Structures are given as C-alpha cells and as structure tokens.
Amino acid sequence: MATKLPKVPIVIVGLGWMGGVIAAELTKAGHQVVALERGKSRKTEDYFHVHDELRYSQRYDLMQDLSKETVTFRSNEKVRSLPMRTYGSFLLGDGIGGAGVHWNGQYHRFLPYDFEIYSKTVERYGKKKIPEGMIIQDWGITYDELDPYFTKFEAMAGISGEQETVEFIGKMSKPFPTPPMKKTPAMKLFEDATKSLGYKPYIIASANLSENYTNPDGISRGACQYCAFCERFGCEYGSKADPVVTVLPVAEKTGKLEVRTHANVTRVLHKDGKATGVVYVNTPTGEEFEQPADLVILASYVFSNVRLLLMSKLGKPYDPKSGTGVVGRNYAYQIVGGSSTAFFEEKEFNTFMGAGALGNSIDEFNGDNFDHSSLDFLHGGNIRLTQTGNRPIATNPTPKGTPSWGKDFKQKSIHYANRTLSVGIQGANMPFRHHYLDLDPVYKDIYGDPLIRLTYDFEDQDKKLVSYIAEKTKAIAEAMKPSFVETGNQISKYSIVPYQSTHNTGGAVMGKDPSTSTVNNYLQMWDADNVFIVGASAFAHNSGYNPTATIGALAYRAVEGILKFLEKGGPLA
C-alpha cells in the first residue's frame, strides 16, 4: 500500500535537460515544484579526475542499470522480442542531469522543412512521393514560431557557433552568443575539400564553450579545454553545457525546487480526464509513495515517457493493424551508415585531442535542400567531420582485411591511430506504420512491470538514403587527398547490438490532430490537460541532426504553455 503524501502544485518526472529547463523557469516565476528523479544526485565535483575510459565509456558508469530495467526489441511482429541485456545501439542516461550530462554537445536546430514535412513534401512532389506505410506528418508548429525558444536555449547554454548561418539552414533572429570553436588541421582539410566540390561548410555549433561565458541567469562557465572526454563523460570544467551547471543551480537558488532522487515513478494517477498525481518507488528501500499533484510534467527519456503513459493507461495506445491510437506511434531512430574513412600513410593528425562538438559539416544533402524528384527516398542527412577525440580502448582504426586481434592488428592500429579521418553522415529517419513502442507481454522490470518493447527495422527508404549520401562522403574524403578511402555504402537489417546513436524519438508526438498526436504544440496532452509530456517523444520523425536543440526549444515553449495553464487552466490548443 502506497503512503499518500501531502498534495503539491507541480510534479516533474525526470530531471535532465527538459525537467531542468522547466524547473528553472517555473521556480523563477514563483511556483513551487517537486522533481522526482529515479537516479542519484550529481554535481560538477563528481567528475574531477574521471578521464577513465574503461569506467565511463566501456562500463557505462553514468547509464541506467539494465539488470533492473531495459527495453525489448524485435524487427517485426512475426519474431520474438528479446531484452537488451548489455548496452549496444543506444545509451540510456540515469541520475540528475540525465543524458544531458554525457552528451557530446553537438547543437543543430532542425530545419524549417522538418516541422512541415508532410505539407512541404506534398506541395513540391505530390502525395504519391510518400511511400506506402510511411506516416510523416506536420508537427503543428513552424520553425519561425520556434525560433525565439531556440534563441532562449542558446543564450542559457552559451552555444558557440558561426554568427551567420549558411543558406541551407533556417534563419536565426539572433546570432549564437559565443564564437565558434577552434579550427583544427583536420577540419581545415574537410573545409577545403568540400569547398573544392562547390559546397558550403560551416563549423558545427557547440555546447562546449569556445570562451568564458556568463548567461542571462548569471551562471558563469569556463571555456572548453579540448580534453576529448565529452561523450559518455561528465565535464569537470563545466564547459560543456549540461543541466547540472546551467538550469538546476538557478532553480535551486529560488528555494522553490524540492528534488527527490532515487524516486522511480511507476504510474500517473488520473480520473475523469485529469491527472491527480503519481506513484513512485524509493529505490533503496522499495517503499511506495503516492504524490498527489495539480499538474504533472513528464520530462524523461523517450522510452520512459511512453512506457509511463502505457502503464498508466493514459491516452489511447497505438494499434499498428488499424492505425488508430497515438501512444507509441511514430517511433523513429537515426541513420548513421554511409561514412567514408580516409587513410593517410604520410600525414598525422592530433586526433587524440578534441571536443564533443568540434567539427565541420555541410547540409546540401539534408532535408529537402536537394531535388528528390528522381530519388526513391525522402529527407537526407548532415555530412560532417568531427574531432571528438580518439580514446585508446575504443579507437583502433585499421583497413579492411586486417585481423581483429594479434600482431598485425596491433601494428596497424598503432600505425593508423592518428592517420585516419572519417567523413560521416547523420541521416534522418522517417516513421512507418509498423514501427512503434508498446508494452512487452513477457518481460518485466525489477518491480514486475512490463518493459517497453521496440518494433523497428531499416526500410528501403533508409537503405537508399545511405547509398546516395555515401557517394557524397566518398567524394569528399577523396578530395582530402588521402592514401586511400574506404566507404560503407550499405546498411541491411537494424541490429540493437552495436552502438549507433542515442537519438530515439517519437511515441508521444505533437500535432494539431488528436487522432494522430498525443500532445498539442505546447506539449499539453489532449486526453488530460494538466499533463505535459516534454522531450524527443514529441518528435513526429527524426531529422538529420542531433535532437537536443529542438528538445530544448520545445521545453521552453512548453514552459510558456504551462504558465498559461496555471493562470487560466484548460486546453491551450
């Protein structure tokens, strides 16, 4: 029997980027907030002297414990789903700051095309261009409407980037608050190669500060040291923007934020179309508590948001057979195949140094920036060269045909350690009717609740996108004049085993139509107006970019909606 606690005005589930942004803004506005985080507390001091690749990169110290809760996967409905027992395709953050602690810091606004993808595709190519089974839809908001919220996130995080964006990216009403990061010899080589092919490269915008910065909330942080320990690591300098060093101190300073760690929310309670609170388990003791609340904000990772809705029977579950229902619909991933590796026999680079968002990219083949009339796929991908820092355990580049162990492997991995550069892609992924999230009927977590089940595979759309853009990465790599180039120009079936990207999206998507979306453009739930669901679960598809910029903008947009709701109540759209 759960212990019932005194009612609170607002409860936030999850305290990563989304929960942190919302907590800071609501407490600054004078509202009392309780935040429930199932992981442990974190502060910058926890990262001192933690350049331990084995602990963090290989043994996933900052990640969710898969022995207690994981996801199950199947490629289609005809095969049995199995749990992900060790980390592979993606990484699930845990604790205060969530995945915002161990991200790389690469910052891209989604394209104007993304937010109106259905309308713009039909306008240019007609409805027949959309393949059977693909369920792309407009997001219920435009890029121009989101611009002020992007700008707010950029000012808070101190995003470093070029002051004028190239023509293939949406216009910005304000420039980035800090200049771009340093340009390394490898980046210069990519820049010269792409320019020689007629492209317009730019330095990737970065949440790794290029210089010391004080944000509008008075939070001061120092510049990046280019130590190369960003992804899978916390930043001991505080140079990489994360919730622990930006928004959470602001919320805590108000005295209106109560944080409860080790609080694993298992249900949203609701009655007559209104949430009445949540139930959570104190993980060290196993005690169960009921926390009544006037307003519930789900701000967890994609899988957690969707799983919580399904377990709570809040919103209509998606049924792939009939195409009806919304919770679990429009799951999408990220396409990362098609990269080309340039091997240099006579030239070395200091690739052991770097930063999570250090790099150059081009967008001529992203979104609808190129004519798809004669192509059998939609959207595209961002092509880039990043210098995130090659660490010794995980990075052993060798040419094809080299044994994976033994004397020859050792010799060649040492020889090529600083003699390879990769031109990669981050491709968009479109939702299909048969890609979705639901509750697994067999496998359960440590509390006996069903795990979230992922049904997904690569489609012809993805394979053709990779084949097309792989030719572009190959041409760029060859223009860098290496000794030889190797290109991976094909993908086959999706596997959950090797790491690819942590950019999962969808399952509780936003839109204008309650029959095809879970939330409106303020991320307020159609079926319960005192529930807001914030995060990449709102994405109706995934773009050719990292998702954090768009997640951040939508979080600030949601705050505006929450404040309106607190003042007047009722549906906002």
N, C-alpha and C positions, 0 to 999 in steps of 0.2 A: 504494500500500500504506500503510495507516494505521500510524502509530507507536504502539505499545502502551505506555501509561503505567502506573506502579505503581497497584495497586488502592487504592481509597478506601472508607470505610464508607458514605458517603451522597453522592449527587449530586443537585442540584436543577437542573432545566432551566427557566430563566426567573427573573428577579429583580424582578418587580413586587410588587403587594400580597401575592399568595399566597406567592410564593417568599420575600419579605421576612419575613412573619409566621412562616413555618416555619423559616427560617434563624435568626431571633432566638430562638425557643422551643427549638429543638434545641441550639443552641450554649449557651444558658443552662443547659440540662440536662447539659452536659458533652460533647456529641457533636461530632466533627469533621465539617465539612460543606464540600463543594466546590460552588460555584454557577456555572453556565455561562449567560452572558447574551450573546446574539448582537450586541447593540448596544454603544454606548460607555458609559464611566463618566459619572456626573453628581454634582454637589454643588450646594448652595444658591448658591454664588458664581457659578455659571454663569448664573443668572437675573438678576443685577444689571443694571439698566438695559436690560431686554429688553421694554419695552412697545412692541414693534414688531409691529403688526397685520399688516403685509404679510409679514414673515418667518415668523411663527408661525401666524397664523390663515389666511392665504391661500396661503402656500407650504409649510406643514406641516413646519416645521423639526424638530419632535420626533417625526415619524412615520416609519414603515417606508418604505424606498425601493422603490416599486412597480416600478421597472425591473429589480429583482433578484428580487423575489418578490411575487406578488399573489394574488388569488382570481379564479376564473372564475365566471360567473353565467349561468343560463338560467331562464326562468319555468316551464318544464315539460320533460319528456323528449323532446318532439317537435321542439324547436327546438335550434339550435346554441348551445353555451356560448361566451362571449367573455370575455376578461380585463378586469378593471377597471384601466385604464391610468392614470387620474388619480383623485384622491380624490373621492368622492361620498357615497354613502349612509352610510358609517361610516368611522372613522379608526382605524388600526392603530398603536399605540404602539411605540416601539423604544428600547432602551437601559435602563440601570439605573433602576428605578422604574416602567418600562413605562407603561401608560395611567394608572397611579396618579399620575403627575407632572402630566398635563394634564387630569385630570378636573375637574368643577365643584365637587364636594364635597357634592352633594345626597345625603342619607342617609335611607333608608326601610327599615325591616325589612319583609320580605314578610309577608303576612297569615297567620294560622293556617289559613285556608281553602286557601291555596296548597299547603301541604305535604301536605294530604289531599284534594286537589281531586276525585279520582275518587270516593272514598268519600262525601264530603260532598255531591257533586252527585247521586249515585245515591240517597242517603238522603233528600234533600229533593224530588227531581223524578223519580226513576226512571231506568233505563238509556236509555230512549227519548229522553231530553233530549240525549244526546250525539250530535252529527251523525255521519253515516256518514263514515268516513275520519279522524275526529279521534281521536288516540291519547293522551288525557290519562291520567296515572297518578299514584298516590301516590308520595311521594319516599322512603319508608322511614324517615322521621323526622318528628317533630311540632314545632310551634312551641315548645311548652313545653320540649321536650328541647333545643332550640337556644338558648333564652333566655340561659343562662349564657355562651354563646360570643358572642352579640351583645353582652352586657354587657362582656365582656373586650375586644372590639374597640373599643367606645365609650370605655372607660377609656384604652386605649392612644392612640386618636386624639384624645381630648378633645372628643367630639361635643357640639355646642351645640344645646340644644333645650328645649322646654317640659317642665316637671317632671311634669305629669300629662297622659297621652295621652287623646285622645277615645275614645269607646266603639267606634268603628269600626275601631280598630287593636288589635293584640294587647297584652295587659298586659305591663308591664315589671317585673321583680323589683327593679330599681334605677333611679332617675332618671338622666337624662343628667348627665355630670359638670360641664358648664358651662351657663349660662343661654342662652336663645335670642338670636338676632341682633337688631339694631335693627329697629324697625317704621317703614317709610317711609310717606309720604303715599299712595303708590300701593297699598301693602299694606293700609293702613287703609281705603282705598276698597273693595278687594276684600273685606276683612273685614266691613265694614258691609253691603255688597251681599249677601253670602252669608247673613249673619245675618238680613237682612230677608226672605230666602226660606226661612228655617227651618233652615238648615244650620249646621254646627259647624266653623268654620275653625280652623286652627292654623298656627303658624309652622313652616316646614319645618326639620327637624333638619339640622345643618350640620357639615361637617368644616372649615369656615372658622371659626376660633376667635372666639367673641364676647368673650373676655377672655384675659389671660395665663394659662397653664396649665402645670403640671408633672405628667407622667403617672406611673404606678406604677413605671416603669423609670428615673425620674429625668430624663427628657427634658423640657426647658423650651422653650416656644414662646410667641411674642408674639401679640397679638390682631390680627384682620383690619383692614386699612386701607381696605376698600371701594374698591379701585382699579379694579375691573371687569375685571381681566386674570387670569381663572381658567381657563376652558375653553380648551384648546389652548396654555396657557402654564404654565410652572413658576412657583412663588411664591417671590419673592426674600426675603420676610419669614419664610418657614417657617410662616406662619399657616394655610395650607391643609395639612391632614394628607396626607402622601404617604410612601411607603416611605423616601425619601432622608433625611427629617428625623425619622422615628419609629423604625421597627424595625431598619433597617440599621445605624445607629450602635450600637445595643445588641449586635447580632451581631458587629460588627467589634471592639468593645471586649473581647469574650471572648478574642480571639486564635484562635478555632477556626473562623473562616469564611475560606475562600480563594475569592476572586471572580476568575473569568476572563472578561473582556469580549471582544467580537469572536469569541465561540465559538458557532458556529451548529450546533446539534445536528441531525443528519440521520437517525439511526436509534437505536432502542433495541434492544440485543442481548439475545437471550433463548434459553433452551434448557430443554426439559423443564418448562415451566410456571414458569420463574424468569427474571427479568431478570439479565443478567450484566454490564451496563454500557451505555454509549452511545458512539456515534461522532459526532465533531464536526469542523467545518472552522474553522480560524483564518482569518477572512475577509480580513485584509490580505495574507496570504501564500499562501492556498489550501492550506496544509498540512492533512492529515487526521490526526486522533488518535483512538485508541480509549482510552476511560476506563473500565476495569473498576470495578464498584461492587457492594456488597452490597445497597443499597437505591436505587431510582430514583424520584424525585418529579417528575412533570410539572406545572409551575406556570406555563404560558404562556397566551396568549390562546386563546380557543375554537378558532379555525381552526388554530392551531399545534399544540395538544394533539391534536386529531382527526387532522390530517394526519400527525403523527409516528406515531401508532398505526397508521394505514393503511399508511404506507410501511414500517413495521417488521413488518407482518403480525402484529401483537399484538392479539388479540381478533378476534371474527368480524365482518367488515364487514356493514353493514345492506343488505338487499335489499328495495327497496320493492315488488317484484312479489309476493314470497312473504310479506313482512312479518317475515322472520326476520333474525337478526343484530342487533348492537347498536351497533357503532362507526359513527357518522354519523347515528344515529336521533334523532328528536325535536328537530330544529333548530327554533328559534323566534326571532323578531325582536321589535320593539316597534312599536306602532301610535301614531302621533303626529298623525294628522289630526283634524279636528273643532274646531279652535281658533276663537275669535272675537276680532276686533280692534276695540277701542273708540277712535274718533277724537274728539278734543276740540278744538274751534275756539278756545275762550276760556280754556283751562286748560293749564298746562305743568307737567311733572314733571322732576326731575333724573335722568332715566333714563340719562344718560351715566355715572353712578356706580352702584356695585352690587357684588355678590359672587356667586360661582358658585352658592351655595346660599341666596341671600337671596330669600325669598318666603313666600307663604301658600298653603295648599291645603285641599281637602275630600276626604273619602273615602266620602261617601254612595253614590257610584256606582262604587265599586271592589269587586273580588272578588265575594262573594255578599252584600254589605251591603244589597242591594235585591232584591226578588222578581223572578225571571226566568221565572216560570210562563208568562206570556203573551208572552215575548220569544224571538226566534229566534237568540239568541247566549248564550254563557256568559261569566262574568267581567265586567270593566268597566275602569275607568281612574281614575287620580288626576287631579283637576281642580285647576289651580293658576295663580297669577300669580307669576312670578319677575322679579326685577330684577337680572339678571346683568351689566348694563352694556351700553349700546348703543355699539358702536365705529363710527367714521365710514365705513370702507370697506364693511363687511358690512351695515350697518343703514341702509336707505333706505325707510322705510315710506311708502307712498302709496296712496290709494284706488284701487279697481278702475277701469280705463279710462284711467289715467294712462300716457302713453308711457314706455317703459323707458330713454329717453335724450332729450336735447335740453333746451330752455329750460323747458318745462312740467314735465318730470321734476325738474330741478334746483330749481325754485321750490317745488314741492310737497314734495320730500324734505327741503328745509331747513325749510319751514313745519311739517311733521309730525314732525320729528326727535325732539322731546320732547313731542309731543301725542298719542301713541298708547300704549295699554296692551293687552297680549294675555292673554286667558284661554285657557290651553291644556290639553290632556289628554296623559297618558302612558298609553296603553292596553295591556292585556295581549294576548299573542299565544299562541294555542294551537297545539300541534304537530299536523300531519296526516301521514298515511302517505306521501304523495308529496312531503313537504318533507324534505330530507336533505342530508348532506355526503358526497362521495366524491372520488376522485382523478380529475382530468381526463385523458382518454386522449390528448389532443393537446398541450396547453400545458404547458411545463416552466419551472422556475426557472433561475437562473444556473448551478446545478450539474447540470442535466439531470434533476432530479427532478420528478415531476408536481405541478402546482398543485392546491390544494384547489378543488373545484367545489361551488357552491351552487345547489341546485334549489329554487326558492321563488316563491310569489306570494301576494297577498292573496286571502283566501277570502270567501265570503258572510258568514261569522262576523265577520270584521274590518270589512266594509263596514257591516253592521247595527249593530255596536257603535259605530262612528264616527257614524253618522246619529243614533242615540239620544242619545249624550252631547253631540253638537254642539248639540242643542236646550238642554241644560243650560248649556253655556258661553255660548250666546247670551243666555239669560235673565239670567245673572249679569252679563254685560257691559252689558246694557240697564239693569240695576238700579244700575249705577255712574253712570248719567245722563250719558252722553257725547252728542256732537252726532249721531253715527250709528255703527252697528255693521256690520261685515262678517264673515260666518261661512263657513268652509269645511266644509260638512256632508257631503262625499262623498270617498271615495277610490276609485280604479279599479284599475289594474294596478300592481304594485310595480315601481319603477324603481331601479336601482342608481346613477343619475346624481346626483340632488340629495341633499344631506346630510339625514338624518333622525334617526338615533340610532346610537351605537356599541354598543348593548346587544344583541349577538348572544349566543345561548345554545344549549345542548344539544350533542349529538353524542357525548358520553361520560357518559350520565346515571346518576344514582344511583337505587337502589331496593332492594327485597327479593328480586326475582326475576332471576336471571342471564339469563333468556331475553329480558328487556325492559330490562335495565340493564347498564352496563359496570362500575360500581363499587358497593360497598355503602355504608352510611351513614357510614362513616369515610373514604370516597372511596378505599378499597383495591380494586384491580382483582380481579374474580372470577377471571380467567384467569391472573393472575400475582400472588401475594400479596405480593411485595416491590416492587410498583409502586403508587404512589398518584397519582391524577390530580385535581388541585385547580383549581377555578375555575368560571366560569359554564358550562363544558362539562358540568358535573354537573346543571344545571337541567333538569328534565323538561318545563317550559314556562316562559314568561316572564310575570311579573306586571305589574301596572300601576304599577310603581315602577322607580327606578334599582336596579341589581343589586348595588352594592358592599357594602352592609350584609350581605346574605346571603352573598356571596362571602367576606367577612371572617369571619363566624361559622363557615362551613363550613371555612375554613382552620384556625381554632383547634380545631375538632372533629377535623380530620384530624391535627393535631399530637398530640392525645391518643391517637388510634389508632396513629400512627407510634411513639410512645413505648411503647405496649403491645406492638407488633410487635417492636421492638428488644429488649424484655425477654423475650418468650415465643415470638415467631415464629408463623407460621400464619395462617389466615383469622380475621378478627375478627368476622365475622357469617356 
